[in-house]
């Protein structure tokens, strides 16, 4: 829809017969090495993951040739935008999680992860632009599982996370949960509402109480808070 304004006042509108063709392809190679060491009172999980690949995207915006002067079409063919962009993707992750079993009823986990991502700046939303974005984060983690009695378990966690760019976070050996709370997200906002989101940092906290009743009935009470800012 094209809106005409005269001194800020709407003077008219017109439907634009425009058509967008879009195609996106990606190729990502993943390699991960992980070491698990279990001792009498503590367990260590440490590893590194490297992902490398590229995103190939194309778009074509066409429309009525009568709109050519207004939309900058110099071909006279009604082609207002055409792009074929190849951009690199790379993710490097180092992580370590240490769990201490202080007693039979109490386990504490502390973790630290370093993530470094380079990814296309705009590969989903026509009109496409060339260029890459880069982000690097040091992300702390902590979790607790406590069973003061056999019928009661209290869980809690806090972690800083870095979301994925596409399906890269779906393939990993790095632990995806702490104390039963997921810490692997591509995005927590539906893309149908806000559009595509890539590599955003999240702060996630959660607590839970699990109760086992004598009647073999199980009750669970859980609450989480997720906080992040995106543009």
GROMACS elastic network, one bead per residue, 0.5 to 0.9 nm:
[ bonds ]
;  ai    aj funct       b0    kb
    1    13     6  0.68089   500
    1    14     6  0.57479   500
    1    16     6  0.55161   500
    1    17     6  0.88457   500
    2    12     6  0.84448   500
    2    13     6  0.55093   500
    2    14     6  0.51912   500
    2    15     6  0.62838   500
    2    16     6  0.65189   500
    3    10     6  0.70301   500
    3    11     6  0.76577   500
    3    12     6  0.59914   500
    3    14     6  0.66605   500
    4     9     6  0.83555   500
    4    10     6  0.59401   500
    4    11     6  0.52989   500
    4    12     6  0.50416   500
    4    13     6  0.58718   500
    4    14     6  0.83495   500
    5     8     6  0.54706   500
    5     9     6  0.51517   500
    5    11     6  0.50511   500
    5    12     6  0.71051   500
    5    13     6  0.89643   500
    6     9     6  0.51581   500
    6    10     6  0.64802   500
    6    11     6  0.60510   500
    7    10     6  0.84985   500
    8    11     6  0.88549   500
   10    13     6  0.80806   500
   15    18     6  0.89643   500
   16    63     6  0.76593   500
   16    64     6  0.78981   500
   16    67     6  0.84674   500
   17    62     6  0.85117   500
   17    63     6  0.55554   500
   17    64     6  0.61332   500
   18    61     6  0.69608   500
   18    62     6  0.56877   500
   18    64     6  0.70624   500
   19    60     6  0.80049   500
   19    61     6  0.57426   500
   19    62     6  0.53162   500
   19    63     6  0.61082   500
   20    59     6  0.68949   500
   20    60     6  0.56135   500
   20    62     6  0.65596   500
   20    63     6  0.88765   500
   20   126     6  0.78766   500
   20   127     6  0.89062   500
   21    58     6  0.79897   500
   21    59     6  0.53931   500
   21    60     6  0.51065   500
   21    61     6  0.66313   500
   21    62     6  0.85299   500
   21   126     6  0.88775   500
   22    57     6  0.74967   500
   22    58     6  0.56992   500
   22    60     6  0.66837   500
   22    61     6  0.89280   500
   22   124     6  0.86600   500
   22   125     6  0.89542   500
   22   126     6  0.74555   500
   23    56     6  0.82992   500
   23    57     6  0.57292   500
   23    58     6  0.52794   500
   23    59     6  0.65113   500
   24    55     6  0.72988   500
   24    56     6  0.58375   500
   24    58     6  0.64714   500
   24    59     6  0.87494   500
   24   123     6  0.75674   500
   24   124     6  0.76315   500
   25    54     6  0.85295   500
   25    55     6  0.58926   500
   25    56     6  0.51333   500
   25    57     6  0.62759   500
   26    53     6  0.73964   500
   26    54     6  0.57942   500
   26    56     6  0.60561   500
   26    57     6  0.84345   500
   27    52     6  0.83012   500
   27    53     6  0.52752   500
   27    54     6  0.56178   500
   27    55     6  0.66708   500
   27    56     6  0.86115   500
   28    51     6  0.64522   500
   28    52     6  0.54871   500
   28    54     6  0.65925   500
   28    55     6  0.85694   500
   28    89     6  0.77053   500
   28    90     6  0.85502   500
   28   168     6  0.76001   500
   29    50     6  0.82589   500
   29    51     6  0.54703   500
   29    52     6  0.53002   500
   29    53     6  0.59734   500
   30    49     6  0.73161   500
   30    50     6  0.59812   500
   30    52     6  0.67232   500
   30    53     6  0.88271   500
   30   168     6  0.84335   500
   30   171     6  0.78148   500
   30   172     6  0.85336   500
   31    48     6  0.84657   500
   31    49     6  0.57793   500
   31    50     6  0.54035   500
   31    51     6  0.63772   500
   31    52     6  0.89189   500
   31   172     6  0.89367   500
   32    47     6  0.71981   500
   32    48     6  0.56977   500
   32    50     6  0.63211   500
   32    51     6  0.85052   500
   32   172     6  0.74308   500
   32   173     6  0.70982   500
   32   174     6  0.87310   500
   33    46     6  0.85444   500
   33    47     6  0.54178   500
   33    48     6  0.55964   500
   33    49     6  0.65616   500
   33   173     6  0.81920   500
   34    45     6  0.71438   500
   34    46     6  0.57040   500
   34    48     6  0.66090   500
   34    49     6  0.85096   500
   34   173     6  0.72408   500
   34   174     6  0.78178   500
   35    44     6  0.78574   500
   35    45     6  0.58659   500
   35    46     6  0.53576   500
   35    47     6  0.60084   500
   36    43     6  0.74073   500
   36    44     6  0.57513   500
   36    46     6  0.67059   500
   36    47     6  0.87336   500
   37    42     6  0.85601   500
   37    43     6  0.57699   500
   37    44     6  0.51260   500
   37    45     6  0.66539   500
   37    46     6  0.87585   500
   38    41     6  0.80997   500
   38    42     6  0.62943   500
   38    44     6  0.63818   500
   38    45     6  0.87375   500
   39    42     6  0.53798   500
   39    43     6  0.60109   500
   39    44     6  0.84711   500
   40    43     6  0.82744   500
   40   101     6  0.85389   500
   41    99     6  0.83864   500
   41   100     6  0.59379   500
   41   101     6  0.50697   500
   41   102     6  0.68488   500
   41   103     6  0.82401   500
   42    98     6  0.69826   500
   42    99     6  0.53257   500
   42   101     6  0.57199   500
   42   102     6  0.83427   500
   42   107     6  0.88969   500
   43    97     6  0.81307   500
   43    98     6  0.57861   500
   43    99     6  0.51506   500
   43   100     6  0.67169   500
   43   101     6  0.83866   500
   44    96     6  0.71832   500
   44    97     6  0.57820   500
   44    99     6  0.65105   500
   44   100     6  0.89759   500
   45    95     6  0.81187   500
   45    96     6  0.56395   500
   45    97     6  0.51143   500
   45    98     6  0.65156   500
   45    99     6  0.86199   500
   45   174     6  0.83051   500
   45   175     6  0.84500   500
   46    94     6  0.77834   500
   46    95     6  0.55778   500
   46    97     6  0.62862   500
   46    98     6  0.85076   500
   46   174     6  0.81151   500
   47    93     6  0.81943   500
   47    94     6  0.59981   500
   47    95     6  0.56343   500
   47    96     6  0.66323   500
   47   173     6  0.84566   500
   47   174     6  0.73269   500
   48    92     6  0.74843   500
   48    93     6  0.53953   500
   48    95     6  0.63943   500
   48    96     6  0.89911   500
   48   174     6  0.83645   500
   49    91     6  0.77493   500
   49    92     6  0.58680   500
   49    93     6  0.50269   500
   49    94     6  0.66573   500
   49    95     6  0.87922   500
   49   172     6  0.77348   500
   49   173     6  0.83969   500
   49   174     6  0.83340   500
   50    90     6  0.74619   500
   50    91     6  0.57562   500
   50    93     6  0.64667   500
   50    94     6  0.89899   500
   51    89     6  0.78246   500
   51    90     6  0.55095   500
   51    91     6  0.50356   500
   51    92     6  0.65734   500
   51    93     6  0.88433   500
   51   168     6  0.77498   500
   52    88     6  0.77542   500
   52    89     6  0.57266   500
   52    91     6  0.66331   500
   52    92     6  0.87521   500
   53    87     6  0.87478   500
   53    88     6  0.60239   500
   53    89     6  0.51256   500
   53    90     6  0.65165   500
   54    86     6  0.67728   500
   54    87     6  0.55415   500
   54    89     6  0.50939   500
   54    90     6  0.82341   500
   54   119     6  0.84669   500
   54   120     6  0.86462   500
   55    85     6  0.79741   500
   55    86     6  0.57443   500
   55    87     6  0.53954   500
   55    88     6  0.64046   500
   55    89     6  0.70278   500
   55   119     6  0.85341   500
   55   120     6  0.73291   500
   55   123     6  0.74603   500
   56    84     6  0.73232   500
   56    85     6  0.57824   500
   56    87     6  0.66879   500
   56    88     6  0.89867   500
   56   123     6  0.80653   500
   57    83     6  0.79373   500
   57    84     6  0.58123   500
   57    85     6  0.53657   500
   57    86     6  0.66144   500
   57    87     6  0.86536   500
   57   123     6  0.62587   500
   57   124     6  0.80143   500
   57   128     6  0.79564   500
   58    82     6  0.76165   500
   58    83     6  0.54704   500
   58    85     6  0.63532   500
   58    86     6  0.89409   500
   58   123     6  0.87578   500
   58   126     6  0.88843   500
   58   128     6  0.76561   500
   59    81     6  0.76898   500
   59    82     6  0.57945   500
   59    83     6  0.54735   500
   59    84     6  0.67958   500
   59   126     6  0.65970   500
   59   127     6  0.70525   500
   59   128     6  0.68680   500
   60    79     6  0.74529   500
   60    80     6  0.78559   500
   60    81     6  0.57382   500
   60    83     6  0.66861   500
   60    84     6  0.89751   500
   60   126     6  0.85220   500
   60   127     6  0.83186   500
   61    78     6  0.84175   500
   61    79     6  0.60655   500
   61    80     6  0.54971   500
   61    82     6  0.64126   500
   61   126     6  0.85374   500
   61   127     6  0.79744   500
   62    65     6  0.86583   500
   62    77     6  0.83062   500
   62    78     6  0.53671   500
   62    80     6  0.56942   500
   62    81     6  0.72089   500
   62    82     6  0.87371   500
   63    66     6  0.85017   500
   63    67     6  0.73375   500
   63    68     6  0.82542   500
   63    77     6  0.85753   500
   63    78     6  0.51238   500
   63    79     6  0.67510   500
   63    80     6  0.74448   500
   64    67     6  0.56979   500
   64    68     6  0.73673   500
   64    77     6  0.84904   500
   64    78     6  0.57036   500
   64    79     6  0.88833   500
   65    68     6  0.51311   500
   65    69     6  0.84512   500
   65    73     6  0.83166   500
   65    76     6  0.63258   500
   65    77     6  0.61305   500
   65    79     6  0.81706   500
   66    69     6  0.74421   500
   66    70     6  0.84579   500
   66    76     6  0.88459   500
   66    78     6  0.79274   500
   67    70     6  0.54223   500
   67    71     6  0.61626   500
   67    72     6  0.85180   500
   67    73     6  0.80936   500
   67    78     6  0.74554   500
   68    71     6  0.52888   500
   68    72     6  0.58607   500
   68    74     6  0.71797   500
   68    75     6  0.83377   500
   68    76     6  0.64539   500
   68    77     6  0.80128   500
   68    78     6  0.59312   500
   68    79     6  0.79490   500
   68    80     6  0.73418   500
   69    72     6  0.53762   500
   69    73     6  0.61798   500
   69    74     6  0.76819   500
   69    76     6  0.86627   500
   70    73     6  0.78562   500
   71    80     6  0.64076   500
   72    80     6  0.66409   500
   73    76     6  0.62104   500
   73    77     6  0.76203   500
   73    78     6  0.63829   500
   73    79     6  0.60508   500
   73    80     6  0.51105   500
   73    81     6  0.80788   500
   74    77     6  0.81441   500
   74    78     6  0.86353   500
   74    79     6  0.83159   500
   74    80     6  0.83797   500
   75    78     6  0.71838   500
   75    79     6  0.69834   500
   75    80     6  0.87572   500
   76    79     6  0.75471   500
   77    80     6  0.86845   500
   79    82     6  0.72052   500
   81   127     6  0.73642   500
   82   127     6  0.84242   500
   82   128     6  0.86266   500
   83   127     6  0.82200   500
   83   128     6  0.67153   500
   83   129     6  0.79093   500
   83   130     6  0.88773   500
   84   128     6  0.84151   500
   84   130     6  0.89838   500
   85   123     6  0.83520   500
   85   128     6  0.78879   500
   85   129     6  0.76893   500
   85   130     6  0.62368   500
   85   131     6  0.89900   500
   86   120     6  0.86662   500
   86   130     6  0.79912   500
   87   119     6  0.73804   500
   87   120     6  0.57169   500
   87   121     6  0.88413   500
   87   123     6  0.87063   500
   87   130     6  0.75118   500
   87   131     6  0.72148   500
   87   132     6  0.70697   500
   88   118     6  0.73857   500
   88   119     6  0.62573   500
   88   120     6  0.67982   500
   88   132     6  0.77545   500
   89   117     6  0.75835   500
   89   118     6  0.55385   500
   89   120     6  0.68922   500
   89   132     6  0.86106   500
   90   116     6  0.79821   500
   90   117     6  0.56898   500
   90   118     6  0.51897   500
   90   119     6  0.65897   500
   91   115     6  0.71455   500
   91   116     6  0.56529   500
   91   118     6  0.65727   500
   91   119     6  0.84096   500
   91   168     6  0.84912   500
   92   114     6  0.80674   500
   92   115     6  0.58442   500
   92   116     6  0.51738   500
   92   117     6  0.66039   500
   93   113     6  0.70052   500
   93   114     6  0.56425   500
   93   116     6  0.65298   500
   93   117     6  0.87815   500
   94   112     6  0.83797   500
   94   113     6  0.56093   500
   94   114     6  0.52499   500
   94   115     6  0.67652   500
   95   111     6  0.73723   500
   95   112     6  0.57275   500
   95   114     6  0.63523   500
   95   115     6  0.85953   500
   95   174     6  0.76230   500
   96   110     6  0.84319   500
   96   111     6  0.55715   500
   96   112     6  0.56429   500
   96   113     6  0.65216   500
   96   174     6  0.89311   500
   97   109     6  0.67716   500
   97   110     6  0.57993   500
   97   112     6  0.66790   500
   97   113     6  0.85804   500
   97   141     6  0.82922   500
   97   175     6  0.86350   500
   98   108     6  0.82091   500
   98   109     6  0.55475   500
   98   110     6  0.54542   500
   98   111     6  0.62373   500
   99   107     6  0.66188   500
   99   108     6  0.54952   500
   99   110     6  0.65617   500
   99   111     6  0.86236   500
   99   143     6  0.88524   500
  100   103     6  0.87049   500
  100   106     6  0.83940   500
  100   107     6  0.55465   500
  100   108     6  0.52224   500
  100   109     6  0.63514   500
  100   110     6  0.86221   500
  101   104     6  0.67379   500
  101   105     6  0.80393   500
  101   106     6  0.60280   500
  101   108     6  0.66337   500
  101   109     6  0.89038   500
  102   105     6  0.79440   500
  102   106     6  0.58010   500
  102   107     6  0.60452   500
  102   108     6  0.75618   500
  103   106     6  0.53237   500
  103   107     6  0.72482   500
  104   107     6  0.79082   500
  104   147     6  0.84616   500
  105   145     6  0.79303   500
  105   146     6  0.55628   500
  105   148     6  0.61942   500
  105   149     6  0.79470   500
  105   150     6  0.87231   500
  105   153     6  0.88519   500
  106   144     6  0.74898   500
  106   145     6  0.58492   500
  106   147     6  0.64460   500
  106   148     6  0.80377   500
  107   143     6  0.83329   500
  107   144     6  0.58676   500
  107   145     6  0.52780   500
  107   146     6  0.64864   500
  108   142     6  0.76286   500
  108   143     6  0.58915   500
  108   145     6  0.66468   500
  108   146     6  0.85989   500
  109   141     6  0.78967   500
  109   142     6  0.54967   500
  109   144     6  0.63125   500
  109   145     6  0.87013   500
  109   157     6  0.89090   500
  109   178     6  0.80052   500
  109   179     6  0.84666   500
  110   140     6  0.78438   500
  110   141     6  0.57132   500
  110   143     6  0.66203   500
  111   139     6  0.83390   500
  111   140     6  0.59110   500
  111   142     6  0.61388   500
  111   143     6  0.87141   500
  111   159     6  0.87061   500
  112   138     6  0.72204   500
  112   139     6  0.57167   500
  112   141     6  0.59111   500
  112   142     6  0.87809   500
  113   137     6  0.81994   500
  113   138     6  0.58909   500
  113   139     6  0.50821   500
  113   140     6  0.65259   500
  113   141     6  0.80581   500
  113   161     6  0.88519   500
  114   136     6  0.74729   500
  114   137     6  0.57687   500
  114   139     6  0.60790   500
  114   140     6  0.88365   500
  115   135     6  0.81441   500
  115   136     6  0.56199   500
  115   137     6  0.53784   500
  115   138     6  0.65801   500
  115   139     6  0.78116   500
  115   162     6  0.75170   500
  116   134     6  0.76452   500
  116   135     6  0.59389   500
  116   137     6  0.65785   500
  116   138     6  0.89547   500
  117   133     6  0.81034   500
  117   134     6  0.56979   500
  117   135     6  0.53954   500
  117   136     6  0.62856   500
  117   165     6  0.89636   500
  117   199     6  0.76728   500
  118   132     6  0.66740   500
  118   133     6  0.57163   500
  118   135     6  0.66765   500
  118   136     6  0.87980   500
  119   122     6  0.89031   500
  119   131     6  0.86993   500
  119   132     6  0.54115   500
  119   133     6  0.54929   500
  119   134     6  0.66349   500
  119   135     6  0.89162   500
  119   165     6  0.73237   500
  119   198     6  0.85212   500
  119   199     6  0.86641   500
  120   123     6  0.60531   500
  120   130     6  0.76028   500
  120   131     6  0.61098   500
  120   133     6  0.60646   500
  120   134     6  0.88910   500
  120   165     6  0.88529   500
  121   129     6  0.75333   500
  121   130     6  0.72137   500
  121   131     6  0.55729   500
  121   133     6  0.51877   500
  121   134     6  0.88406   500
  121   198     6  0.88262   500
  122   125     6  0.64251   500
  122   126     6  0.83084   500
  122   127     6  0.87315   500
  122   128     6  0.60874   500
  122   129     6  0.59685   500
  122   130     6  0.72562   500
  122   131     6  0.76023   500
  122   132     6  0.78835   500
  122   133     6  0.89762   500
  123   126     6  0.79754   500
  123   128     6  0.63299   500
  123   129     6  0.76133   500
  123   130     6  0.84755   500
  124   127     6  0.88197   500
  124   128     6  0.74540   500
  124   195     6  0.88371   500
  124   196     6  0.69768   500
  125   128     6  0.62364   500
  125   195     6  0.81901   500
  125   196     6  0.78345   500
  126   129     6  0.81916   500
  135   199     6  0.77102   500
  137   161     6  0.89128   500
  137   162     6  0.77874   500
  137   201     6  0.84144   500
  138   160     6  0.85590   500
  139   159     6  0.72577   500
  139   160     6  0.51498   500
  139   161     6  0.64410   500
  139   162     6  0.81135   500
  140   158     6  0.83199   500
  140   159     6  0.59437   500
  140   160     6  0.59252   500
  140   161     6  0.84809   500
  141   157     6  0.76564   500
  141   158     6  0.58744   500
  141   160     6  0.65108   500
  141   161     6  0.87577   500
  141   178     6  0.84037   500
  142   156     6  0.84377   500
  142   157     6  0.55837   500
  142   158     6  0.53535   500
  142   159     6  0.62769   500
  142   178     6  0.78043   500
  143   155     6  0.75896   500
  143   156     6  0.56197   500
  143   158     6  0.64189   500
  143   159     6  0.83582   500
  143   178     6  0.60721   500
  143   179     6  0.59063   500
  144   154     6  0.79324   500
  144   155     6  0.55959   500
  144   156     6  0.52391   500
  144   157     6  0.63091   500
  144   178     6  0.84567   500
  144   179     6  0.64294   500
  145   153     6  0.70127   500
  145   154     6  0.58632   500
  145   156     6  0.67462   500
  145   157     6  0.89097   500
  145   179     6  0.62451   500
  146   149     6  0.89269   500
  146   152     6  0.84179   500
  146   153     6  0.56365   500
  146   154     6  0.51471   500
  146   155     6  0.64121   500
  146   156     6  0.89827   500
  147   150     6  0.64392   500
  147   151     6  0.78382   500
  147   152     6  0.56528   500
  147   154     6  0.62433   500
  147   155     6  0.87518   500
  148   151     6  0.84598   500
  148   152     6  0.66086   500
  148   153     6  0.70126   500
  148   154     6  0.82731   500
  149   152     6  0.54811   500
  149   153     6  0.75565   500
  150   153     6  0.76925   500
  150   212     6  0.81123   500
  151   210     6  0.80831   500
  151   211     6  0.56372   500
  151   213     6  0.67137   500
  151   214     6  0.83974   500
  152   209     6  0.72638   500
  152   210     6  0.58358   500
  152   212     6  0.65068   500
  153   208     6  0.81989   500
  153   209     6  0.58491   500
  153   210     6  0.51040   500
  153   211     6  0.66302   500
  153   212     6  0.87616   500
  154   207     6  0.75590   500
  154   208     6  0.58772   500
  154   210     6  0.64503   500
  154   211     6  0.89394   500
  155   179     6  0.60719   500
  155   180     6  0.79182   500
  155   206     6  0.81345   500
  155   207     6  0.55946   500
  155   208     6  0.50644   500
  155   209     6  0.63996   500
  155   210     6  0.81701   500
  156   178     6  0.84727   500
  156   179     6  0.65242   500
  156   180     6  0.87415   500
  156   181     6  0.83470   500
  156   205     6  0.76102   500
  156   206     6  0.55163   500
  156   208     6  0.63129   500
  156   209     6  0.89322   500
  157   178     6  0.65913   500
  157   179     6  0.65531   500
  157   180     6  0.88361   500
  157   181     6  0.73697   500
  157   204     6  0.79858   500
  157   205     6  0.56265   500
  157   206     6  0.54251   500
  157   207     6  0.66464   500
  158   178     6  0.85706   500
  158   203     6  0.75503   500
  158   204     6  0.56877   500
  158   206     6  0.66361   500
  159   178     6  0.86338   500
  159   183     6  0.75877   500
  159   202     6  0.81984   500
  159   203     6  0.60236   500
  159   204     6  0.53576   500
  159   205     6  0.65448   500
  160   183     6  0.84999   500
  160   201     6  0.69897   500
  160   202     6  0.56396   500
  160   204     6  0.62323   500
  160   205     6  0.88610   500
  161   183     6  0.67383   500
  161   184     6  0.76186   500
  161   185     6  0.80603   500
  161   200     6  0.82257   500
  161   201     6  0.55886   500
  161   202     6  0.50422   500
  161   203     6  0.64493   500
  161   204     6  0.75557   500
  162   184     6  0.83824   500
  162   185     6  0.78618   500
  162   186     6  0.84803   500
  162   199     6  0.57807   500
  162   200     6  0.56280   500
  162   202     6  0.62326   500
  163   169     6  0.74367   500
  163   184     6  0.73277   500
  163   185     6  0.54028   500
  163   187     6  0.61499   500
  163   188     6  0.89408   500
  163   197     6  0.86086   500
  163   198     6  0.67134   500
  163   200     6  0.52052   500
  163   201     6  0.62780   500
  163   202     6  0.74121   500
  164   167     6  0.69104   500
  164   168     6  0.60346   500
  164   169     6  0.52909   500
  164   170     6  0.84624   500
  164   184     6  0.85580   500
  164   185     6  0.68314   500
  164   187     6  0.73244   500
  164   197     6  0.85729   500
  164   198     6  0.60029   500
  164   199     6  0.50536   500
  164   200     6  0.76347   500
  165   168     6  0.66100   500
  165   169     6  0.78639   500
  165   186     6  0.69308   500
  165   187     6  0.89643   500
  165   197     6  0.74073   500
  165   199     6  0.54952   500
  165   200     6  0.87620   500
  166   169     6  0.74706   500
  166   170     6  0.86793   500
  166   186     6  0.71027   500
  166   198     6  0.75257   500
  167   170     6  0.53800   500
  167   171     6  0.75807   500
  167   186     6  0.75544   500
  168   171     6  0.61106   500
  168   172     6  0.82749   500
  168   186     6  0.85103   500
  169   172     6  0.65977   500
  169   184     6  0.68508   500
  169   185     6  0.72422   500
  169   186     6  0.66148   500
  170   184     6  0.79833   500
  170   185     6  0.86144   500
  170   186     6  0.81956   500
  172   175     6  0.79600   500
  172   176     6  0.82313   500
  173   176     6  0.80756   500
  175   178     6  0.75533   500
  175   183     6  0.81336   500
  175   184     6  0.85907   500
  176   181     6  0.83076   500
  176   182     6  0.57895   500
  176   183     6  0.53346   500
  176   184     6  0.53917   500
  177   180     6  0.55233   500
  177   181     6  0.50723   500
  177   183     6  0.52707   500
  177   184     6  0.74111   500
  178   181     6  0.52156   500
  178   182     6  0.66204   500
  178   183     6  0.70431   500
  179   182     6  0.85993   500
  181   205     6  0.88515   500
  181   206     6  0.73067   500
  181   207     6  0.88500   500
  181   224     6  0.87827   500
  182   185     6  0.79140   500
  183   204     6  0.79618   500
  185   188     6  0.67591   500
  186   197     6  0.83470   500
  186   198     6  0.77817   500
  186   199     6  0.79544   500
  186   200     6  0.87626   500
  187   190     6  0.74240   500
  187   191     6  0.81506   500
  187   196     6  0.87545   500
  187   197     6  0.67870   500
  187   198     6  0.78125   500
  187   199     6  0.86001   500
  187   200     6  0.79221   500
  188   191     6  0.88702   500
  188   226     6  0.85969   500
  189   192     6  0.85695   500
  189   193     6  0.74515   500
  189   194     6  0.72139   500
  189   195     6  0.89350   500
  189   197     6  0.84957   500
  190   193     6  0.56136   500
  190   194     6  0.68267   500
  190   195     6  0.77799   500
  190   196     6  0.86824   500
  191   194     6  0.52509   500
  191   196     6  0.54208   500
  191   197     6  0.74244   500
  192   195     6  0.58884   500
  192   196     6  0.83285   500
  194   197     6  0.80380   500
  197   200     6  0.70078   500
  197   230     6  0.75958   500
  197   231     6  0.83986   500
  200   228     6  0.74948   500
  200   229     6  0.76888   500
  200   230     6  0.67238   500
  201   227     6  0.87281   500
  201   228     6  0.62435   500
  201   229     6  0.77329   500
  201   230     6  0.85699   500
  202   226     6  0.67015   500
  202   227     6  0.57855   500
  202   229     6  0.80353   500
  203   225     6  0.80617   500
  203   226     6  0.57410   500
  203   227     6  0.51744   500
  203   228     6  0.64166   500
  204   224     6  0.72036   500
  204   225     6  0.58143   500
  204   227     6  0.65711   500
  204   228     6  0.89365   500
  205   223     6  0.85039   500
  205   224     6  0.56071   500
  205   225     6  0.52708   500
  205   226     6  0.66154   500
  205   227     6  0.89137   500
  206   222     6  0.74074   500
  206   223     6  0.55937   500
  206   225     6  0.62506   500
  206   226     6  0.86976   500
  207   221     6  0.83703   500
  207   222     6  0.58903   500
  207   223     6  0.55849   500
  207   224     6  0.65678   500
  208   220     6  0.71281   500
  208   221     6  0.54470   500
  208   223     6  0.63604   500
  208   224     6  0.86306   500
  209   219     6  0.82001   500
  209   220     6  0.57973   500
  209   221     6  0.51520   500
  209   222     6  0.64944   500
  210   218     6  0.73304   500
  210   219     6  0.58741   500
  210   221     6  0.64984   500
  210   222     6  0.84637   500
  211   217     6  0.83661   500
  211   218     6  0.57190   500
  211   219     6  0.50415   500
  211   220     6  0.62785   500
  211   221     6  0.86258   500
  212   215     6  0.83073   500
  212   216     6  0.66104   500
  212   217     6  0.61149   500
  212   219     6  0.65442   500
  212   220     6  0.88768   500
  213   216     6  0.55408   500
  213   217     6  0.52130   500
  213   218     6  0.61139   500
  213   219     6  0.78549   500
  214   217     6  0.70911   500
  215   218     6  0.86753   500
